[in-house]
């Protein structure tokens, strides 16, 4: 059902069942069956891959185009070697890290960051990440840790 919901989200279908009955082909691969094959081949990682698809689908600002891209990777991997399947899994997990987790745990400018080794390279301020939650998950910035 997770794959059906992801396909429905990607293609703007009102009902999940239409995803099952719609013949979708991306890059020459049948979408649902190829993605299912990838999930089976991933073994224990398949559960995490399905969870990642759900998390991304529900994330604020995650587009249907981005979901189509991920589904394409999973579908292509379904017809290729195990290395391709693992690469698709890693890309999926990285999207969760970048689009969901990083904004949740990142510090915005002026939150007590001591300036130090900043990946932003000192771009002159900015208001932080608009997708963030204001630090409600018990996170703290480097300056708040006291050393």
C-alpha positions as CSV (number, residue, x, y, z in Angstrom):
1,X,0.0,0.0,0.0
2,X,2.9,2.4,0.6
3,X,4.0,2.1,-3.0
4,X,0.5,2.7,-4.2
5,X,0.2,5.8,-2.0
6,X,3.6,7.1,-3.3
7,X,2.5,6.5,-6.9
8,X,-0.8,8.2,-6.3
9,X,1.0,11.2,-4.7
10,X,3.5,11.4,-7.6
11,X,0.9,11.4,-10.3
12,X,-1.8,13.3,-8.5
13,X,-4.3,10.5,-8.4
14,X,-7.2,11.0,-6.1
15,X,-7.5,7.3,-5.1
16,X,-4.6,4.9,-4.4
17,X,-6.4,2.1,-6.2
18,X,-6.1,4.0,-9.5
19,X,-2.3,3.7,-9.0
20,X,-2.7,-0.1,-9.2
21,X,-4.8,0.0,-12.3
22,X,-2.9,2.7,-14.1
23,X,-0.1,1.4,-16.3
24,X,2.9,3.5,-15.3
25,X,6.1,3.2,-17.1
26,X,9.1,5.3,-16.2
27,X,12.2,4.9,-18.3
28,X,10.9,1.7,-19.8
29,X,10.2,-0.1,-16.5
30,X,6.8,-1.0,-15.1
31,X,6.6,1.2,-12.1
32,X,4.7,-0.8,-9.4
33,X,6.1,-4.2,-10.1
34,X,9.7,-2.9,-10.5
35,X,9.5,-1.0,-7.3
36,X,8.1,-4.0,-5.5
37,X,10.9,-6.1,-6.8
38,X,13.4,-3.6,-5.4
39,X,11.7,-3.7,-2.0
40,X,11.9,-7.5,-1.9
41,X,15.5,-7.6,-2.9
42,X,16.5,-5.0,-0.3
43,X,15.4,-7.6,2.4
44,X,15.5,-5.8,5.8
45,X,16.2,-2.5,4.2
46,X,12.9,-2.7,2.4
47,X,11.0,-1.7,5.5
48,X,13.2,1.4,5.9
49,X,12.8,2.2,2.2
50,X,9.0,2.0,2.5
51,X,9.0,4.1,5.7
52,X,11.2,6.7,3.9
53,X,8.7,6.9,1.1
54,X,5.9,7.6,3.6
55,X,7.9,10.2,5.5
56,X,8.8,12.0,2.3
57,X,5.3,11.9,0.9
58,X,4.0,13.6,4.1
59,X,6.9,16.1,4.4
60,X,6.1,19.8,3.8
61,X,7.4,21.0,0.5
62,X,8.2,17.6,-1.0
63,X,7.0,17.7,-4.6
64,X,5.4,15.1,-6.8
65,X,8.3,15.6,-9.2
66,X,10.7,14.6,-6.5
67,X,8.7,11.5,-5.8
68,X,8.6,10.6,-9.5
69,X,12.4,10.9,-9.5
70,X,12.7,8.5,-6.5
71,X,10.2,6.1,-7.9
72,X,12.2,6.1,-11.2
73,X,15.4,5.1,-9.3
74,X,13.5,2.3,-7.4
75,X,11.9,1.0,-10.6
76,X,15.1,1.0,-12.6
77,X,16.9,-0.7,-9.7
78,X,14.2,-3.4,-9.7
79,X,15.4,-4.6,-13.1
80,X,19.1,-4.4,-12.4
81,X,21.8,-5.7,-10.1
82,X,21.8,-5.6,-6.3
83,X,24.3,-2.7,-6.3
84,X,21.8,-0.6,-8.2
85,X,19.1,-1.5,-5.6
86,X,21.4,-0.5,-2.8
87,X,22.3,2.8,-4.5
88,X,18.6,3.6,-4.9
89,X,18.0,2.7,-1.2
90,X,20.9,5.0,-0.2
91,X,19.5,7.9,-2.3
92,X,16.1,7.4,-0.7
93,X,17.5,7.6,2.8
94,X,19.6,10.6,1.9
95,X,16.5,12.4,0.7
96,X,14.9,11.8,4.1
97,X,18.1,13.1,5.8
98,X,18.2,16.2,3.6
99,X,14.6,17.1,3.3
100,X,13.2,16.1,6.6
101,X,15.8,15.4,9.3
102,X,18.3,18.2,8.5
103,X,15.8,21.0,8.7
104,X,14.4,19.6,12.0
105,X,17.8,19.6,13.7
106,X,19.5,22.5,12.0
107,X,20.2,25.8,13.8
108,X,19.1,29.0,12.3
109,X,21.2,32.2,12.3
110,X,21.3,33.9,15.7
111,X,20.4,30.8,17.8
112,X,23.6,30.9,19.8
113,X,25.9,29.6,17.1
114,X,29.4,30.7,17.9
115,X,30.3,31.1,14.3
116,X,33.1,28.5,14.2
117,X,33.4,26.0,11.4
118,X,30.2,26.7,9.5
119,X,29.4,24.8,6.3
120,X,27.5,27.9,5.0
121,X,30.8,29.8,4.6
122,X,29.5,33.0,6.2
123,X,27.0,34.1,3.6
124,X,26.0,37.2,5.6
125,X,23.1,36.2,7.8
126,X,19.9,34.8,6.5
127,X,16.9,33.7,8.5
128,X,17.7,30.0,8.7
129,X,15.7,27.2,7.1
130,X,12.1,28.0,6.5
131,X,11.3,24.3,6.8
132,X,12.6,24.1,10.4
133,X,10.5,23.7,13.4
134,X,12.2,26.3,15.6
135,X,14.1,23.7,17.6
136,X,11.2,22.0,19.2
137,X,12.8,18.5,19.2
138,X,15.3,19.3,22.0
139,X,18.1,20.3,19.7
140,X,20.7,22.8,20.5
141,X,23.2,24.8,18.6
142,X,27.0,24.5,19.1
143,X,26.9,27.7,21.3
144,X,24.3,26.3,23.6
145,X,26.3,23.2,24.5
146,X,28.8,25.0,26.5
147,X,31.9,23.7,24.8
